[in-house]
Amino acid sequence: MLVGAPAQADEYSDTINAFRNAGESGKFFDTAYGYAVFPTIGKAGFVVGGAYGEGRVYAAGQYVGNASMTQVTAGWQLGAQAFSQIIFFQNQTAYQEFTSGNFEFSAQAAAVAITAGVSADASTTGGLAAGASGGRNDATTAHGGYRRGLAVFTIARGGLMFEVSLGGQKFKYTPLAAVQ
């Protein structure tokens, strides 16, 4: 699949199952109001970097809309990587804030990196990162929790990225009714 190309329905199921089976992130499915899942986010950089991915938003287990994520970073960075990301909404307020149209994580928002095989670190804040995913079915998490009503987890899919950079993520939401 090309980075940025729309994911197929089975890629969403596979990604959701990977997060369900990855230690602590799996527990969030039972209590979260909803979640946004991005099967593939591609990230690349050489001094200035960027990332992009398309995903789906779910509320009460139902697919309710589409989302896209963009990120621009500045700082020392070199390489490219791909990762999957899920954002859990603790309650209706967090869900409504995310689905209000355009939502942005500040540079201080952090994601819990789920490791599978070789170690990896992916975050919305940048930082030193390098990794390759050895198998999404073997992914595990160490810890996690809600911050401002959101919990974010990532699974490295492959690539190599070295960075000390700063940048936030921006999300655009489109309700399913507007897509059809």
Phi, psi and chi 1 to 4 in degrees:
 res  aa     phi    psi   chi1   chi2   chi3   chi4
   1 MET       -  136.5 -176.7  178.1   88.8      -
   2 LEU   -74.6  141.2  -64.7  173.0      -      -
   3 VAL   -63.0  131.0  172.5      -      -      -
   4 GLY    92.7  -14.9      -      -      -      -
   5 ALA   -74.8  146.2      -      -      -      -
   6 PRO   -59.2  136.6  -19.6   29.6      -      -
   7 ALA   -77.3  149.8      -      -      -      -
   8 GLN   -82.9  159.2  -58.8  -59.6  -42.1      -
   9 ALA   -55.3  -39.9      -      -      -      -
  10 ASP   -69.3  -26.4   58.5  -16.1      -      -
  11 GLU   -65.6  -36.0  -69.7  178.1  -81.4      -
  12 TYR   -66.2  -46.3  -73.6   97.5      -      -
  13 SER   -60.7  -44.3  -62.9      -      -      -
  14 ASP   -62.2  -42.7  -69.3  -12.9      -      -
  15 THR   -67.2  -44.3  -57.5      -      -      -
  16 ILE   -60.5  -43.7  -69.5  167.6      -      -
  17 ASN   -63.4  -37.7  -73.5  -26.9      -      -
  18 ALA   -61.3  -43.2      -      -      -      -
  19 PHE   -71.1  -35.2  -77.5  107.7      -      -
  20 ARG   -61.3  -35.3  -83.7 -168.8 -165.1  -80.8
  21 ASN   -95.4    7.7  -63.0  -37.7      -      -
  22 ALA  -104.2   63.9      -      -      -      -
  23 GLY    61.1 -126.3      -      -      -      -
  24 GLU   -63.9  -32.7 -170.2  161.7  -24.9      -
  25 SER   -61.1  -30.2   63.6      -      -      -
  26 GLY   -62.2  -31.8      -      -      -      -
  27 LYS   -66.7  -26.8  -61.0  173.5 -171.7  173.6
  28 PHE   -68.3  -26.1  -76.4   78.2      -      -
  29 PHE   -62.0  -30.4  -74.1   95.2      -      -
  30 ASP   -76.7  -25.8  -64.3  -28.0      -      -
  31 THR  -118.7  -17.0   58.8      -      -      -
  32 ALA   -70.3  147.6      -      -      -      -
  33 TYR   -67.5  -35.9 -177.9   86.0      -      -
  34 GLY  -174.0 -173.3      -      -      -      -
  35 TYR  -161.1  160.0   54.8   90.2      -      -
  36 ALA  -118.0  131.7      -      -      -      -
  37 VAL  -122.7  135.4   63.2      -      -      -
  38 PHE  -123.3  104.2  -62.0   84.5      -      -
  39 PRO   -60.1  -40.8  -24.7   34.9      -      -
  40 THR  -140.6  120.3  -56.4      -      -      -
  41 ILE  -114.7  122.7  -65.1  175.9      -      -
  42 GLY   -96.5  137.5      -      -      -      -
  43 LYS  -135.5  135.2 -177.9  176.2 -175.9  177.6
  44 ALA  -146.7  152.1      -      -      -      -
  45 GLY  -162.5  148.7      -      -      -      -
  46 PHE  -148.9   95.3 -179.0   74.8      -      -
  47 VAL    70.4  -62.8 -179.0      -      -      -
  48 VAL  -102.9  138.1  174.5      -      -      -
  49 GLY  -132.1  172.0      -      -      -      -
  50 GLY  -156.5  162.6      -      -      -      -
  51 ALA  -144.7  152.5      -      -      -      -
  52 TYR  -152.6  142.6  178.4   79.5      -      -
  53 GLY  -160.6  155.2      -      -      -      -
  54 GLU  -115.6  144.4  -66.3 -179.9   -8.3      -
  55 GLY  -147.2 -175.0      -      -      -      -
  56 ARG  -124.7  149.9  -71.2 -175.7  175.9  174.4
  57 VAL  -112.7  136.2  177.6      -      -      -
  58 TYR  -124.0  141.9  -64.5   80.5      -      -
  59 ALA  -132.5  131.1      -      -      -      -
  60 ALA    51.6   37.4      -      -      -      -
  61 GLY    78.6   -0.2      -      -      -      -
  62 GLN  -105.5  137.1  -60.5  -63.0  -47.6      -
  63 TYR   -69.6  117.8  169.3   39.0      -      -
  64 VAL  -118.4  -12.6  -63.7      -      -      -
  65 GLY   179.2  178.6      -      -      -      -
  66 ASN  -113.3  154.6  -64.4  -41.3      -      -
  67 ALA  -140.2  153.6      -      -      -      -
  68 SER  -128.7  149.4   61.5      -      -      -
  69 MET  -123.3  132.6 -173.8  -74.5  -61.9      -
  70 THR  -127.4  149.5   56.0      -      -      -
  71 GLN  -145.9  136.2  178.9 -179.6   28.7      -
  72 VAL  -123.2  132.1  175.6      -      -      -
  73 THR  -127.0  152.4   52.7      -      -      -
  74 ALA  -132.4  141.3      -      -      -      -
  75 GLY   137.6 -171.2      -      -      -      -
  76 TRP   -76.0  120.5 -168.8   89.3      -      -
  77 GLN  -158.9  147.0   52.9 -162.0  -52.7      -
  78 LEU  -156.7  126.2  176.2   64.5      -      -
  79 GLY   126.0 -167.8      -      -      -      -
  80 ALA  -150.5  150.6      -      -      -      -
  81 GLN  -154.9  164.1   69.5  179.5  161.1      -
  82 ALA  -130.0  143.5      -      -      -      -
  83 PHE  -150.4  159.6   58.7   95.2      -      -
  84 SER  -100.8  150.0  -61.8      -      -      -
  85 GLN  -140.1  143.3 -179.6  170.5  -52.6      -
  86 ILE  -132.0  139.3 -166.9  165.3      -      -
  87 ILE  -121.5  117.6  -56.1  166.3      -      -
  88 PHE   -93.1  140.4  -70.6   99.5      -      -
  89 PHE  -103.6  119.2  -47.6  117.8      -      -
  90 GLN   -65.5  -36.1 -176.4  174.8   21.7      -
  91 ASN  -150.4  179.9   50.4   39.5      -      -
  92 GLN   -62.9  -35.4 -173.9  175.1    8.6      -
  93 THR   -61.3  -47.1  -58.3      -      -      -
  94 ALA   -63.5  -41.6      -      -      -      -
  95 TYR   -60.7  -46.7  166.1   79.0      -      -
  96 GLN   -65.2  -36.5  -72.3  174.8  -25.6      -
  97 GLU   -63.8  -43.9 -174.3  175.7  -27.5      -
  98 PHE   -66.2  -41.0 -175.7   88.2      -      -
  99 THR   -90.2   10.9   59.8      -      -      -
 100 SER   -71.0   -7.0   64.3      -      -      -
 101 GLY   135.2  -77.9      -      -      -      -
 102 ASN  -119.5  122.6  -69.7  -52.8      -      -
 103 PHE  -123.8  145.8  177.2   80.4      -      -
 104 GLU  -136.4  133.0 -174.9  173.3  -15.2      -
 105 PHE   -85.4  135.8  -82.5  141.0      -      -
 106 SER   -72.4  171.9   69.8      -      -      -
 107 ALA   -66.5  -14.3      -      -      -      -
 108 GLN   -88.9   -7.6  -74.0   75.5   36.8      -
 109 ALA   -70.3  140.3      -      -      -      -
 110 ALA  -128.2  151.3      -      -      -      -
 111 ALA  -112.1  148.1      -      -      -      -
 112 VAL   -85.5  120.9  174.8      -      -      -
 113 ALA   -81.2  128.0      -      -      -      -
 114 ILE   -96.9  125.2  -61.9  173.9      -      -
 115 THR   -98.4  142.9   57.8      -      -      -
 116 ALA  -142.8  112.1      -      -      -      -
 117 GLY    76.8 -120.0      -      -      -      -
 118 VAL   -69.1  145.9  179.0      -      -      -
 119 SER   -65.3  150.8   65.8      -      -      -
 120 ALA  -149.5  154.1      -      -      -      -
 121 ASP  -139.7  121.6 -178.2   23.2      -      -
 122 ALA  -131.0  131.2      -      -      -      -
 123 SER  -148.0  162.3   75.0      -      -      -
 124 THR   -79.4   -7.9   59.4      -      -      -
 125 THR   -97.7   -4.5   60.9      -      -      -
 126 GLY    86.8 -153.2      -      -      -      -
 127 GLY   111.6  174.9      -      -      -      -
 128 LEU   -76.2  127.7 -174.4   60.2      -      -
 129 ALA  -141.2  138.1      -      -      -      -
 130 ALA  -156.9  142.3      -      -      -      -
 131 GLY   172.1  169.3      -      -      -      -
 132 ALA  -150.0  132.4      -      -      -      -
 133 SER   -80.7  128.9 -178.7      -      -      -
 134 GLY   -89.6  -18.4      -      -      -      -
 135 GLY   170.0  115.0      -      -      -      -
 136 ARG   -65.7  -22.7  -68.9  158.5   50.1  107.6
 137 ASN   -74.6  -15.2  -66.0  -28.3      -      -
 138 ASP  -101.1   10.2  -58.4  -34.1      -      -
 139 ALA   -67.5  143.9      -      -      -      -
 140 THR  -137.7  158.0   59.0      -      -      -
 141 THR  -120.4  154.7   58.7      -      -      -
 142 ALA   -98.3  -42.5      -      -      -      -
 143 HIS  -161.1  176.0   59.4   64.1      -      -
 144 GLY   167.4  162.8      -      -      -      -
 145 GLY  -176.1  171.6      -      -      -      -
 146 TYR   -78.6  143.2  -73.5  106.1      -      -
 147 ARG  -134.7  117.6 -177.5  172.7  177.9 -174.5
 148 ARG    56.4   37.0  -65.3 -173.9  175.1 -173.9
 149 GLY    83.3    3.1      -      -      -      -
 150 LEU  -126.2  143.4  -57.7  171.7      -      -
 151 ALA  -128.5  128.5      -      -      -      -
 152 VAL  -120.2  131.3 -177.5      -      -      -
 153 PHE  -129.1  147.0  -65.5   88.8      -      -
 154 THR  -131.0  151.3   62.8      -      -      -
 155 ILE  -125.7  122.3  -63.0  175.5      -      -
 156 ALA   -67.9  135.3      -      -      -      -
 157 ARG  -106.6  -18.5  -65.6 -171.0   62.6  171.3
 158 GLY   151.5  168.8      -      -      -      -
 159 GLY   107.7 -178.7      -      -      -      -
 160 LEU  -144.0  124.9 -176.2   61.9      -      -
 161 MET  -141.1  126.3 -177.7   94.2  177.4      -
 162 PHE  -111.0  127.5  -63.1   98.2      -      -
 163 GLU  -155.8  146.1   67.7  178.2  -43.6      -
 164 VAL  -133.0   91.8  178.7      -      -      -
 165 SER  -143.2  171.8   61.0      -      -      -
 166 LEU  -133.0  133.2 -171.2   62.4      -      -
 167 GLY   179.6  153.2      -      -      -      -
 168 GLY  -109.7  171.8      -      -      -      -
 169 GLN  -107.2  138.8  -68.5 -176.0  -19.6      -
 170 LYS  -114.2  138.0  -69.2 -174.9  178.3 -173.6
 171 PHE  -122.4  140.3  -62.1   87.9      -      -
 172 LYS  -119.3  130.4 -177.1  177.9  179.6 -175.6
 173 TYR  -113.4  137.2  172.1   73.5      -      -
 174 THR  -127.8  118.3  -53.6      -      -      -
 175 PRO   -60.9  150.5  -10.0   17.6      -      -
 176 LEU   -57.9  -38.6 -163.9   53.9      -      -
 177 ALA   -59.8  -33.2      -      -      -      -
 178 ALA   -79.8  -18.5      -      -      -      -
 179 VAL   -80.0  -37.7  174.8      -      -      -
 180 GLN   -75.1      -  -62.9  173.3  -13.3      -
